[in-house]
Amino acid sequence: MYDSMDINEIDQIHITSSNTLDSNQRILIDVRDKYEYILGNIQNSVNIPYNYLALMPENYLNLHSIYYIYCDTGSKSRKLCIHLKQLGYQVIDLIGGYSHYHQHD
């Protein structure tokens, strides 16, 4: 079901020298549980747990910003990106999630 829609994906997040993403309209969202986020996260990300974002995206997102979304391994964030794209949000999945990022940072 979820693989039927193409989504944008990236395999690396590049932080600029000012420690922010390239644009003020690009927001990095960690959809793991709060305790996982506290144990480690990508710099400047915000934590919005998967279920909150999946059920009530309008409470957290707008249709004009670009959101980079990651989970632990990339599977939940991919499913969520497909769902959010169907709703009209501009989302990009971080391939491999935090585990992949943490290995290469």
matplotlib code that plots the C-alpha trace (Angstrom):
import matplotlib.pyplot as plt

x = [0.0, 2.6, 5.1, 2.6, 3.5, 6.9, 8.3, 11.4, 14.3, 17.8, 20.5, 22.4, 21.5, 24.1, 24.2, 25.6, 28.3, 25.6, 24.3, 21.0, 19.6, 20.0, 16.7, 14.5, 11.6, 13.2, 12.4, 13.9, 11.5, 12.4, 9.3, 10.7, 9.4, 10.5, 13.0, 14.7, 15.0, 16.5, 19.1, 20.3, 19.1, 20.2, 21.2, 18.3, 15.6, 12.3, 10.6, 7.0, 6.2, 5.0, 1.4, 0.9, 2.1, 0.2, -3.1, -3.0, -0.5, -2.4, -1.5, 2.2, 2.8, 1.8, 1.6, 4.3, 7.3, 9.6, 9.9, 12.8, 11.4, 13.4, 12.8, 15.3, 15.8, 13.8, 10.8, 8.3, 9.4, 8.9, 5.4, 4.7, 6.1, 3.8, 0.8, 1.7, 2.5, -1.0, -2.4, -0.4, 2.6, 6.1, 8.1, 11.4, 12.4, 15.9, 16.9, 18.1, 16.9, 18.9, 20.9, 22.3, 23.0, 24.6, 27.0, 28.1, 28.2]
y = [0.0, 2.6, 1.8, 2.9, 6.6, 8.2, 10.3, 12.5, 10.9, 11.9, 9.9, 12.7, 15.9, 18.7, 21.3, 24.6, 26.4, 28.3, 24.9, 25.3, 23.6, 25.5, 27.4, 28.7, 27.0, 23.5, 21.8, 18.6, 16.4, 13.3, 11.1, 8.6, 8.4, 11.2, 8.9, 7.9, 11.6, 12.4, 9.7, 11.2, 13.2, 15.2, 18.7, 21.3, 18.7, 18.8, 15.8, 15.1, 11.4, 9.4, 8.9, 12.6, 13.6, 10.9, 11.6, 15.4, 16.8, 20.1, 20.8, 20.7, 21.3, 23.8, 23.3, 25.9, 24.6, 21.7, 19.0, 16.5, 13.5, 10.7, 7.8, 5.2, 3.1, 4.9, 2.6, 4.5, 7.9, 6.5, 5.4, 8.7, 10.7, 8.8, 9.6, 13.3, 13.7, 12.4, 15.2, 17.8, 18.4, 18.8, 16.1, 14.4, 11.1, 10.7, 7.2, 4.9, 7.3, 8.3, 5.0, 5.8, 9.4, 8.5, 6.1, 8.8, 12.0]
z = [0.0, 1.0, -1.7, -4.4, -4.1, -4.9, -2.1, -2.0, -0.1, 0.9, 2.5, 4.3, 6.1, 5.7, 8.5, 7.4, 9.4, 11.3, 12.5, 10.7, 7.6, 4.3, 4.5, 7.3, 5.7, 6.0, 9.3, 10.6, 12.5, 14.6, 14.8, 17.4, 20.9, 23.3, 25.2, 22.0, 21.0, 24.4, 24.1, 20.8, 17.8, 14.8, 15.8, 15.4, 15.0, 16.8, 18.3, 17.2, 17.9, 14.9, 16.2, 16.9, 13.5, 11.6, 13.3, 13.6, 11.1, 10.8, 14.5, 13.6, 9.9, 7.2, 3.5, 2.7, 4.5, 3.6, 6.3, 6.6, 8.5, 10.2, 12.6, 13.9, 10.8, 8.1, 7.8, 9.9, 8.5, 4.9, 5.7, 7.4, 4.4, 2.0, 4.2, 4.6, 0.9, 0.1, 2.4, 0.4, 2.7, 1.3, 3.1, 2.5, 4.1, 5.6, 4.3, 7.0, 9.8, 12.8, 12.9, 9.4, 10.3, 13.6, 11.8, 9.4, 11.5]

ax = plt.figure().add_subplot(projection="3d")
ax.plot(x, y, z, "-o")
ax.set_aspect("equal")
plt.show()
